Amino acid sequence: MQEKSHSKKLYSEITLEDESISLLEWDSLKTHLSSFASTEMGKRAILSSEIPSEYELSKRLLNETVEITELENNLDKSISFSGVFDITRNIEICAKGGVILSSDLLEISKTIAAARNLKKILIDFEKRPSISSFTKNLIDNNNIETLLKNGIESNGRISDNASNQLSILRKELLSKKQERKILVDKFIQKNLAYLQDTIIGDRYGRPVLALKINYIDKFKGIIHDSSSSGNTVYFEPDSVVTKGNNIASLEARVTAEEFKLLQKWSQVISDNSENLIEMASILLRLENALTRSRYSKWIGGKTPIFEKNPIICLIGFSHPLLIWENKKKGAPPPVAVDFHINRNIKVVSITGPNTGGKTAALKGLGLSLLMARAGLLIPSTNNPIIPFCPNIYVDIGDNQSLEENLSTFSGHIFRIKRILESLDNKRGLSVVLLDEIGSGTDPLEGSALSMALLKEFANKSDITLATTHYGDIKALKYNDSRFENVSVAFDEDSLQPKYTLNWGIPGRSNALSISKRIGLDESILNEAANYLKPKEVDNINSIIKGLEEERIKQQNSAEAAAELIARTEILHDELKRNYEFQKINAEKIQEIERYKLSKHIVSAKKEVIGLIKKLRDQNVNGEDTRIIGKRLKEIETEHLTQKKVEKSISWNPKVGDIVKIKSLNSTGKIVDLDKKDGFFEVKCGSFRSTLSVNDFEGINGEKPNLKKSKIEIKSSREDFSFSKIRTSKNTIDVRGLRVHEAEIIIEEKIRKMHGPLWIVHGIGTGKLKKGLRKWLSGLNYVDKIEDAAINEGGPGCSIAWIK
């Protein structure tokens, strides 16, 4: 290809970074991004925007994108910029003493109203500190909005009530026009024979009638026009001319009064121009953040994490331009690729067949770095870890660029020379992307030059990625730890590239195998093989093939391990839920048993009293006394005799002991203890539980050696005073829960208190209230249930009186 003579001129006019950004097709991405803007103003701003090169600015843009994304995800409806107009130019006109139209003033009024509504939605310094930091500067300007809305109608017409003088003039004008209409109608009725029709026309704001040409001398008046045939003249009768002159004079006075009002309102805009221009700027900034957010969500973007060191961890990355082609034009979905570059790697060489996705991967990585700088999220399966790179230099010499580029060898070298010069003066981290380095010349010389250049880039640049077909470059990794090999996966069966990247494995030669599968003559293939060094080539290719097979095995093992971990986590969660469920049920059973015991004691007490009364009866005989004595002995045996506590093996639980958890029937290890309250923290597998001494035993069935010899029953109820005052302690909110869920929470609360308990259940369908009241009414320790007072929730809140 002939070298282009205008190359030096082209390079002198465009900076190296601008050219690199263009080669990465950033303009195409901006076009896609702008389509998500809410207003034309926002669209123009996106298309004309520049990529920041300062870390703080990029971080600020990214924070704004993330904050507004989270906000819109949590809102019932989308954030709207309806009513926001591009008012900056009109404000500047007013500031210079100009007068703008009523429709322009109305747009300013609508924008003020929209700004006030957006401010209410957006400001939250705790959740959205970045956005709130500048949104707070939106001044309400209610007085300007009210002034303009009262003076201008929704269609842009100045209202009759804008001023008393305008109202008087318009009323007088309307009266004069009605009078003129009556005169014209009278003329028509009187002279129908001389007119072509009865339609009242208009010429220059004057009413005209279609008069036949033959009767032109019959009437006095003014001829304003004639028909193309010449048979009709458009005539204003003399009787209405004077009236028309009066109307014209009134219209001029109305126009003058309207202009006076516009002048007055434009002056108000001028007086507040600084505040209004700042408002417009803030609204544009907010819209740009929302545009970035919606585009990022559309491409499945994840928030990038800026790394100070030259480290890249980008998993499942999809090229954003290919996502657009897929979603908008029905192209095949892009294949996701991974990038793993640690701080010790300086140069990554990507090898593989043509059309295998090497250049697309190169451009995609460069584009992702630009997106992060511009405050966009990156389409990937995880949160990408990437360096903040203010210096991104690209040499891509194929037709994939949007811009014409130098494709000859000298063109490549000229650009690489400029990149090396720029690296000498760089500030901040740098990334260099080179496509087909050293191509366009003799392969031996090109390979030698490529290796020398890559070693120089390893010394000067933080990260360099280069695509190549030269086999010698693959060997650099084994002599220099700063180099890494990556190959584009290729399917030899289908003879199609897979578009994925194999890290750590160089690409092997597929030319002869592909030619053989296509059906090229065997003799030609044998002749080609004779020109190669058979042992060396076969050994290299067999090593590479072995590496590929090993990588596939490791990948399958990793996937199997990930599946096993996921299943283990599911099992752990299920065990934990079962444990909590059993714990809650155990507490319920204990409460029921305590209630039954209390009931039996009361029953026995009543029976004993009755027997004693019977013994005191003077008529009781010896047999009755014997029977009563026997029954008292039975009651004593049933209720009063305590079981002897069996002595267990002396064991004092301590940290490090292995114990058996009764409810789970599994073992755990004591990792912490609370001597004051008698609770132990036990680790069982991957989760921890806090247990009392009754919840576990020794591994061989040993019982904890308790210091207290007698049974002590402690009440867990809080000693609330019997008060009718509602507080946070005697109020519980169960709205949104099912009946059985609410019962568990309320029962836990009841155990710790007595007196009134306010239960907020809401009104809704009434099922929750009905179910809870039915359950509470069956509890013997609940005295009564009633509706709360109106000021305390009324029918949406019940008061349960606990005994």
Secondary structure, DSSP 8 states (H G I E B T S, - for coil): ----TTHHHHHHHS-HHHHHHHHTTHHHHHHHHHTT-SSHHHHHHHHT-----SHHHHHHHHHHHHHHHHHHHHSSS----TT----HHHHHHHHTT----HHHHHHHHHHHHHHHHHHHHH--TTT-HHHHHHHTT----HHHHHHHHHHB-TTS-B-GGG-HHHHHHHHHHHHHHHHHHHHHHHHHHH-GGGBS-S--EEETTEEEEEEEGGGTTTS-EEEEEE-TTSSEEEEEEHHHHHHHHHHHHHHHHHHHHHHHHHHHHHHHHHHTHHHHHHHHHHHHHHHHHHHHHHHHHHTTEE--EEESSS-EEEEEE--HHHHHHHHHH-------EEEEE-TT--EEEEE--TTSSHHHHHHHHHHHHHHHHTT--EESSS--EEE--SEEEEE--STTSSS----SHHHHHHHHHHHHHHHHT--S-EEEEESSTT-SS-HHHHHHHHHHHHHHHHHH-SEEEEEE--GGGGGGGGT-TTEEEEEEEEETTTTEEEEEEEET------HHHHHHHHT--HHHHHHHHHHS-HHHHHHHHHHHHHHHHHHHHHHHHHHHHHHHHHHHHHHHHHHHHHHHHHHHHHHHHHHHHHHHHHHHHHHHHHHHHHHHHHHH-TT--HHHHHHHHHHHHHHIIIII--------------TT-EEEETTTTEEEEEEEEETTTTEEEEEETTEEEEEEGGGEEETTS-----S--S-----------------STTEEE-TT--HHHHHHHHHHHHTT--EEEEEE--STTSHHHHHHHHHHHT-TTEEEEEE--GGGTGGGEEEEEE-
